[in-house]
Amino acid sequence: MKHLLSALLTITLTACIAQKRVNPVIKNFGGIYDIPEATVKPDPNQEYKIVIDVYGGSEDKSKIDRSLNNVARMLNLHAVGGVSPEKMSVVLALHAQSTYSIMDNDSYRKKFGSENPNIKLVEELNEAGVKITVCGQSLKSRNVKGNRLLSEVEIATSMLTTVTSYQMKGYQLLKF
């Protein structure tokens, strides 16, 4: 009976330890689980060039944009897999509902009645070297003024031109 209890305790402790999320690159967002037993992992010697079509937004505007959080997760996952942040070149092409996520706090508060929960996430993505662009077409169609965006964001002609331009430079496309 003692051996059975000891084995169950060991399994339980191991499961608890394995369930701790880690944030190696984006410290406050995109927490992921390390999977030491994984056999399919990113190549730490590879240069990763990724352009991401970011359109999801969040239904509850008081919560972070889940698509932006997925970008943080992707960076953290590659880091846990052994890829140094210097080998990650990531460009975001925000549009659709995600257009609102990069509004400055005053504009966001006026539109949605809450503080912009994405500000710190955008700052951390920027600090990690992520280039953040927003579709100019989405800005116009949603009546969001370019001077009311977070300073980390660049305005592009469109999401489509950003994606095609970076794909022509060898970037791989993801959609969040």
C-alpha positions in Angstrom: 0.0 0.0 0.0 2.9 2.4 0.8 4.4 1.8 -2.6 1.1 2.5 -4.3 0.6 5.8 -2.3 4.2 6.8 -3.1 3.7 6.1 -6.8 0.5 8.1 -6.8 2.1 11.0 -5.0 5.0 11.0 -7.5 2.7 11.0 -10.5 0.6 13.8 -8.9 3.6 16.0 -8.2 5.0 15.4 -11.7 1.7 16.4 -13.2 1.5 19.5 -11.1 5.1 20.5 -12.1 4.4 19.8 -15.8 1.3 22.0 -15.7 3.2 25.3 -14.9 3.1 27.7 -17.8 6.2 29.5 -18.9 6.8 32.8 -20.6 10.5 32.9 -21.8 10.1 35.8 -24.3 6.8 37.6 -23.8 6.9 37.6 -20.0 3.3 38.6 -19.1 1.3 37.1 -22.0 1.2 33.9 -24.1 2.0 31.5 -21.4 2.7 28.0 -22.7 3.6 24.5 -21.4 7.1 23.1 -22.0 6.7 19.6 -23.4 10.1 17.9 -22.8 9.0 14.7 -24.3 8.0 16.3 -27.6 9.9 14.8 -30.6 8.5 17.4 -33.2 10.2 20.7 -32.3 11.3 23.8 -34.1 14.9 23.7 -35.5 17.0 26.0 -33.3 19.4 26.6 -36.2 16.6 27.8 -38.6 15.9 31.5 -39.3 12.1 32.0 -38.9 10.5 34.7 -41.1 6.8 34.8 -40.4 4.1 37.3 -41.5 0.9 36.9 -39.5 -2.6 37.9 -40.7 -4.1 39.1 -37.4 -7.9 39.6 -37.6 -9.6 38.0 -34.6 -10.0 40.7 -31.9 -11.9 39.9 -28.7 -15.7 39.8 -28.1 -15.2 41.2 -24.6 -13.3 44.4 -25.3 -12.1 44.5 -21.6 -10.0 41.4 -22.3 -6.9 41.1 -24.4 -7.1 40.3 -28.2 -6.7 36.5 -28.3 -5.1 36.8 -31.7 -2.3 39.1 -30.3 -2.0 36.7 -27.4 -1.4 33.9 -29.9 1.5 35.8 -31.3 3.0 35.9 -27.8 2.4 32.2 -27.5 4.1 31.5 -30.8 7.2 33.4 -29.7 7.2 31.6 -26.3 6.7 28.2 -28.0 9.7 28.7 -30.3 11.9 29.8 -27.4 10.9 26.8 -25.4 11.7 24.7 -28.4 15.3 26.1 -28.5 15.0 28.9 -31.0 16.6 32.2 -29.9 14.5 35.3 -30.2 17.2 36.7 -32.6 16.2 34.0 -35.1 12.6 35.1 -35.1 11.6 37.8 -37.6 7.8 38.4 -37.2 5.6 40.9 -38.9 1.9 41.4 -38.0 -0.7 42.6 -40.5 -3.6 43.6 -38.3 -7.0 44.2 -39.7 -10.7 43.5 -39.2 -11.6 43.4 -35.4 -7.9 43.5 -34.4 -7.8 47.0 -35.7 -9.4 48.2 -32.5 -6.8 46.4 -30.3 -4.0 48.9 -31.2 -6.0 52.1 -30.5 -4.5 54.4 -27.9 -6.1 54.2 -24.5 -8.2 57.4 -24.7 -9.7 56.4 -28.0 -10.3 52.8 -26.8 -11.9 54.0 -23.6 -14.2 56.3 -25.5 -15.3 53.6 -28.0 -15.6 50.6 -25.6 -15.9 52.1 -22.1 -12.8 50.3 -20.7 -9.1 50.7 -20.7 -7.3 49.1 -23.6 -6.1 45.8 -22.2 -3.7 45.2 -25.2 -1.3 48.1 -24.5 1.2 46.1 -22.4 1.0 43.1 -24.8 1.7 45.4 -27.8 4.7 46.9 -25.9 6.1 43.5 -25.1 5.7 42.3 -28.7 7.5 45.4 -29.9 10.3 45.0 -27.4 10.7 41.4 -28.7 11.3 42.8 -32.2 7.9 42.1 -33.7 7.0 44.6 -36.4 3.3 45.6 -35.9 1.4 47.0 -38.9 -2.3 47.9 -39.3 -4.3 47.9 -42.5 -5.0 51.4 -43.6 -8.2 50.1 -45.3 -9.4 48.8 -42.0 -8.6 52.1 -40.3 -10.7 54.0 -42.8 -13.6 51.6 -42.9 -13.8 51.5 -39.1 -13.3 55.3 -38.8 -10.1 54.9 -36.6 -7.8 57.8 -37.0 -4.1 57.0 -37.6 -3.0 59.5 -35.0 -5.1 57.6 -32.4 -2.9 54.4 -32.5 -0.3 53.1 -30.1 3.1 54.4 -31.0 4.5 50.9 -31.7 2.2 50.5 -34.7 2.9 51.4 -38.4 0.1 52.1 -40.9 0.2 50.0 -44.1 -1.6 50.5 -47.3 -3.5 47.3 -46.5 -3.2 43.9 -44.8 -3.1 42.4 -48.3 -0.1 44.4 -49.4 1.8 43.8 -46.2 1.2 40.0 -46.5 2.1 39.8 -50.2 5.2 42.1 -49.8 6.6 40.0 -47.0 5.7 36.7 -48.7 7.8 37.9 -51.7 10.7 38.3 -49.2 10.4 34.7 -48.1 8.1 35.1 -45.1 5.7 32.3 -44.3 2.1 33.2 -43.7 0.1 32.3 -40.5 -3.4 33.5 -39.7 -4.6 34.3 -36.2 
